[in-house]
Amino acid sequence: MSISLAILEEVVREAGSIALTYFKDLKNVEVNKKSPRDFVTDADVAVENFLKETLTGKYPQYGFWGEESGQSENQTNRWIVDPIDGTHSFSRGQYFWAISVALEIDQEIVIGAVYAPALNDYYCAEKGMGAWKNGMSIAVSSESNLADGMVATGFACLRSYLTDNNLERFGRIAQNTTGQRRFGSAALDLCLVADGQVDAFWEQELNLYDVAAGALIAREAGATLTDFQGNEGIFPKQILVTNGKILNQILPLM
């Protein structure tokens, strides 16, 4: 593969430095709503513009799909980017937000990088080569009992219009687990499963740019990725990621 993971890390970390410049001066950051349910800031746009210009400049053979700028002409082989996953958290000065960059070739994610600048945690993976956090190999947890497990989920902004808004599902699972977390960034949640910090994560009504990089990182760390019915694959509209050992225990609760 012609992509250098070291060069990609340099690019993504530089994008993180741009984001941190805004993060450290939030009183001067403009926060808008793209819709009643989605936030965008100056930082989202600046980070995406940098990534688009840099990645397409270094690797012109690949197209680009960014949350803020949309899709370029070439979408067969493309970069898939969420400049700041967890914009609402970012805008409130919380640390759980991340930059997500994935490379998709022939409809398969082959490289993923997720960087949480405020935490200085950099996750990456290459298909078939494993997953890493800050240069160290990572793997999913060994927890085999859902009752002793820790799980994470997300509740999309103002999704009261949905018949299934995840509240009932959360209630069922919360009664059958020891710990529940809601961090606010799907990209980072996937990496936490990969790193063994949580044993399962699920969410719905996401987009591919939210999960593409994190899904590869989780899979390369040994995680299972399914929809809520147990079908294997990356399903942004219904994603369930587990350490594999509790999959059959959590599926009936989905």
N, C-alpha and C positions, 0 to 999 in steps of 0.2 A: 504494500500500500504506500502511496506517495505522500501521505500525510505524516508529518513529524509531530509526535505527541508533545515533544519538548517545545516546539514552536507554537503549537496550539495552546499550551499552558501559558507561555509568555503573552500571547494575545489575550487570552481570557483573563489573566491576572491584571493586565493593563486596563482591560475593560472594567475590572473590579476597582481599580484605582480611580477611574473616572466616576464610577458610582459612589465611591466613598467621599469624593470631593463634595458631591451634592448632599450625601447623608450627614456630613459634619456641619452642614449649613442649611438645615431643613426649613428654617424660618424664611429663607429666600427661594425655596423650591415651590414652583407652581403645581398644584394638584388639580386635575380635572377629571371629569367622568366621560368616558367614551360612550357609555350607556348608563342607565340607572344602576347597573350591576358591576361595572368595570371601571377601575381607576387607572389613570396614566399620569406620569409626572415628567418634568423636564429631563430627569435622569434616565427614564426609560428610553426616551427618544435619543438622547446623546449616546447612551451605551449601544443601542442598536445601530445607530449610524456608524459608530466606530467599528463595530463588528462586521457590519455589511461591507464597508469600504475596505477593511483590512483583509477579511477572509476571501472576498471575491477578487481582491487585488493579488493576493498570494496564490490563490487557487481558482483561476478564472474558468476552469472546466466544470465547476459546480455552481448550480443555481443557489438561490437564497429565499428562505421563507422566514420572515420575522413577524412577531406578534403585532408590531406597530406599523411596519411598512408593507406588509403583505408579501405576495409571491412574485418572484421574477419570472422571466419567460421560461428558463430551463428548470423544470421541476422533476425530471427523471432522476438526476443525481443532485442532491441539494444539501445545504446547511439548513438546519431547523433551529431557530433561536428564540428564546424568551429572554429579553434583556434584563428584566427584573421580575422573577417569579416571587410573588408576595409583595406586590406594590403597596398594598394597604399597610402591611407591617412596616415596610420601608418608610412610608410617609409619616408614621407615628413614632419613629425612632427605635423600633424594635429590631432585634438582630437576626431574626429568622427570615431571611430573604436570600435569593440566589440568582446567579446568572447561569442559564442553561444553554449549552451548545451541543448539537448532535449533527453527525454526518450520515445521511441516508443515501445508499446506493442501490439502485434497482429494488426499491421498496423495502430495504432492510437497513436497520440502524447498525452501523459498523463502528462508530466512534462516539463516545459521549463524554462531556465534561460538565460538571456542576461546581460552581465556585460560590461559597458564602463569604463575601469579603469582610463583613463585620465580625465573623467568627474566625476568619483566616483558615477555612477548611476547603481544600481543593480535592474533589473526587473526579476520577476519570476511569474509563474502561475502553478496551478495544475488543471487538468480537473474537472470542476464542482465546483471549490472552489474560483474562482475569480482570479484577478491579482493584483500584488503589485509592487511598486517602493520604494526602500529603506525602506521597512516595512510598507508603507502606501498604502491603497487600491486605485486603479486608475480606471478611466472609460473614454470612448471615449467622444469627444466633443458633444455639443448640437447644433452645427451649422447646419441649415437646408436649407441654400441657397448657392448653389455652387458658385454663383457670389461673395459672401462674404467670400468664403472659402480659406484655405491654403492647398496646395497639395504638395506632394513630389514624385519624381521618380528617376530612375537611368538609366544611359547609360553605358552598358557593354563596356569594353575596346576594342577598335579597332574592332568593329563589323560591319565594312563597307561591309563585305561579306554578311550580312543579307539583304534580300529584305525589310523586315520590321525592321528598326533600331530605332524605337521609336521617331524619330524626327518629323514626320508629326503629330503623336498622341500628342506629347508634345505641338506642335504649336496650335492645336485645343483646347486643354484643357487650355493652358496658356491664350488664348483669352477670356476664360469664367470663370476665377478665379482671385481673388485679389492677392494671393501670391503663388509663386512657389519656391520650394527648392530642392537642390540636395546635400544630405549629404554624400553619398559614402559608406553607410553600410546598406544593406537591413534589416539585423537583427535589427539594431537600428531604422531604419525607421518604422518598424512594431511596435516597442515599443512607438514611438512618436505618432502614431495613437492611441494606447492603452491609452496613457497618455493625450490625448486631445490636444497635441501640434500642430498636423496637422490633417486635416479632412479626407484625403485620401492619399493612396500611391499605385503606380503601378510600375511594372517592368516585364521584360521578360528574358528568357534564363538564369534563375537562376538554382541552384541545391537545393535539399531538405535540405542539411546542411546549406544553407544560410538562410532559412526561417522557419525551423521546430519549433524552440523555440519561435521566435518572433510571428509566426502565432498563436500559442496557447495563448500567452500572449494577443495578440490583441483580439482574440475571447473571452477570458474570461473577457476582459474589455468591451465587448459589440459590437465589430466590426463585420462587415460582411466580409467574404472571398469568393471571386469568381474568375473565369477566366474572360476574356474580353467579354465573351458572357453572363455573369451573372449566370453561373452554380456554385453552391455552392461547396466549398471544398478547399483544399490546392493544388494549381497548380503552381509549381515553374517556369514552362516555360511561364506562363501567370498569374500573380498574381495581383489582385485588392483588396485592403483592404480599407474599408471606415467606417465612423461612423454610417453607416446604413441610415442616414437621407438624404444623398445626392447621394446614390447609383443610383437611377433611373434617376438622372440628369447627372451623369458622364458616365453612361454606353453607351448612344448614341454617345458619343465622342470618345469611345475606338476603 
